[in-house]
Amino acid sequence: MGNYFKDTPDIRFNLERVGLKTLADLMENDYSDAKIFDFAPETAEEAVENYLDICALAGELCAGPIAERARQIDREGNSVSDGKVTYHKLIQDNLRDFQRAQLMGISLPRAYGGLNMPQVVKIAVLEMVSRADASLMNLVGLQDIGETINEFGTNDQKHQFITGLASGDTTGAMILTEPDSGSDLQSVRLAAIPPQPGEDPNVWRLNGVKRFITNGNGDTLLVLARSEEGTRDGRGLSMFVCSKDETIYIRRLENKLGIHGSPTCDMTFNNTPAYLVGQRKRGLIKYVMSLMNGARMGVSAQAIGIAEAAYKDAKEYAEKRIQFGKPIIKFPAVYDMLTDMRIKIEAGRLLLYEAGRIVDMFKIRTARMEEAKEKGDAPDLEMKKQIRIQERLASVLTPLSKYYNSEMSNEVTYKGIQVMGGSGFMKDYNMERYYRDARITNIYEGTSQLQVIGALGGIMSGVMDKIFQDFVEYEFPRRLNPIVRVAKAMVPLLYEAIAFVKEKKDSEYTDYVAKRIVDICLDIYQSVLFLECAEINERKEHIAVVWVREANLRVSFNHKFILEDRHEVIDLHKEILD
Amino acid sequence: MPLKLIVLAKQVPDTHNVTADAMKADGTVNRGALPAIFNPEDLNALEMALEIKDQTDATVTVMTMGPPRAANILREAMYMGADAGILITDRHFAGADTLATSYTLALGIKKVGDVSLILCGRQAIDGDTAQIGPQVAEKLGINQLTYVEEFVNVEKKSITLKRTLGQVSETVKTALPLLITVTSSANHPRTFGAKRLMKYKKARTAIEAEQEVRRSSTTGEYGMEILLDEIEQKKKSLKSKGLFFETWSADDVGADHEQIGLPGSPTKVKKVQSVVFAASELKKIEPNPEGIREMFIELIEDRTFG
């Protein structure tokens, strides 16, 4: 039987690279959970073994029944009638299988039925789910909302909602978008009416319309709503949690290009009872950002999973397809495409798992700080500093990863079809599904354009400086010198470009070249990551050679573009757009 | 009283993934070259037992007879959802044919006592005899239903099942206790549960527990008493955590040594024929619809199919 974890050693390579043992020590604190939960590890070694076992378990499940069902689900989709959604029969089977595999609460606490594993393990699982059936990632990945409730909800809310999510008895949804509020969530209008005198003082009422809601038919719903009547911006929004009931009506399911297994709902709330999560007015500013960041990691994993599927199918096809008397993989035009696909996937995986590691460190340490605070211990200032650094780093690496991986997935699936030629265009193969499924990844949970803006601030204000400075000062083994020299020479170009843009103090120009600054930063950062791997892994060294040299060309181009102070599009686009 | 279910399972060499060195020169199976797996149709039997458990308050015990390493399939059964595992192992069982094996398993089932339903795979992929299930039923003197494909429902003293007989199927309601054999078309065996995997990978048979204590024990040869005590402690600790597999020998199940192992096995292998395909027997099938259609027609004509 196939296994997506075992047939893709790069996943394990990345898990090991991020230091599972360190993460285990942080996650498990003193391993005291073992006294309460019979499945909790007693040592770091056991915890790490568990992480890998769970990946192998998911890898087998995904390579087996989940992959088998994907095509039919894609063709037939879900259905809605009388305001209620019915999952496709095979999606019900998928959810049952994940429930039985006990994989619906990977990073949720054991006390609520979760496995208490790091984000990187969840990322690995979501990547494999997406390789089998990208649309299922949306349902399995929504265990994220349990994390948000765990972080910000009351104890009652945790007991009421997380347990069901972790066991898989319930599914969830994060309900943000409205017809007139997509990228601009500040303008959300759905009304939250405060508890009325004589009624339960905890129960608010939700009224209004939401649109493009993934799994809006879920049982546990996190809703962004306007709690402060008369306000118009993000400060008037709060986060609410409610359960599916008869006051919620699904008006229609969207007819989409891809991810057909994931029901996308247009829905109304009609006086729906809901509870406030966390503090009033913090809905968008704090909680949605947290929720979104988790979801962005999930989408990054989804993008990589789809790309991995496309690469695997394209390579197999190119090895078997004979033209002009030999397999087409022997032609430079074809092996060039495949090599490019492989390298870009691995670059994306390095970035995502490293981002996952930082998020893990930041989240676990924050939780430890909170615990210490509750116990009344004196605050650990050094720890606090570390947390702040990691939080800022996570706020850059998360959008970078979402941006890079979703664009990469589109490019890889595009080339996947190209490698297969006419066959790739036909519905007889899975490739066209990968291509369609990849297309949403650089749109939802914030478009690429928004990710660029999200990452830019941190890059411009120096969040990556320490990493790049350490890199420039680090002495690599001599054999790597030729590419190390090239890579190190890219760093000053980034800072020259940033200085140039800052100097200009022209916000339109900054927005105009934002993507190029972010691209330069990505090219350098991924070179750093590849070179780190090249020290210990020969295959990665080969990849580093190709990556660094190509990255250098891109960086030179972008650097030149920015410094040329090109205003023609800014000045002329109105005339050109007829 | 909850229904007590027993699933009979066998660890077998993976004959579905045969490699070049799978057969020895004399034509017998080279067990060392093939990975040992849970017999596929026994997994279907286990899945059916777990489906019954999902719908009732039944308990599921998996019983296997085999060498100590067969404990691996007991652990796998626990990962899937079984409640307990029993290993019947003894070097006196070596060389057992189906008669000696069914005798031993029947004794094991009697030792468990009050079993309502025994589920077996239709047959094992190493011997392909399909005899164990029916023979165990005969030894126990209970009803049997072969080729079961679907569990319909269960009442206090009876069960309704659907069995498949090639072109037709029949739904049968019959009294408990009962033994059934389950086919591969019955269901898709479920995946392991993550928590169950993390918990039950620590489950041990008596033999494994003893080996582990011996390996890690620092007591010298004069510490025999201490060692034995440590072994007992270990077993006790495993039992208290639900991580102990009962491990029974021939004497534990009260077996007559004349009826087990080689002495109890009347089956004699008269001749083993090693069939070697010569190159002239190869036939190339074109990888297109016509080629595949021709192949199917040929397979139907020589009655491989249909």
Chai-1 contact restraints between the chains, C-beta under 6 A:
chainA,res_idxA,chainB,res_idxB,connection_type,confidence,min_distance_angstrom,max_distance_angstrom,comment,restraint_id
A,D38,B,K199,contact,1.0,0.0,6.0,A-B,restraint_1
A,F39,B,K195,contact,1.0,0.0,6.0,A-B,restraint_2
A,F39,B,M198,contact,1.0,0.0,6.0,A-B,restraint_3
A,F39,B,K199,contact,1.0,0.0,6.0,A-B,restraint_4
A,N50,B,M198,contact,1.0,0.0,6.0,A-B,restraint_5
A,D53,B,L197,contact,1.0,0.0,6.0,A-B,restraint_6
A,I54,B,A194,contact,1.0,0.0,6.0,A-B,restraint_7
A,L57,B,F192,contact,1.0,0.0,6.0,A-B,restraint_8
A,L61,B,T191,contact,1.0,0.0,6.0,A-B,restraint_9
A,D97,B,T191,contact,1.0,0.0,6.0,A-B,restraint_10
A,R100,B,R190,contact,1.0,0.0,6.0,A-B,restraint_11
A,R100,B,T191,contact,1.0,0.0,6.0,A-B,restraint_12
A,A101,B,T191,contact,1.0,0.0,6.0,A-B,restraint_13
A,Q102,B,G193,contact,1.0,0.0,6.0,A-B,restraint_14
A,Q102,B,A194,contact,1.0,0.0,6.0,A-B,restraint_15
A,Q102,B,K195,contact,1.0,0.0,6.0,A-B,restraint_16
A,L103,B,A194,contact,1.0,0.0,6.0,A-B,restraint_17
A,L115,B,A194,contact,1.0,0.0,6.0,A-B,restraint_18
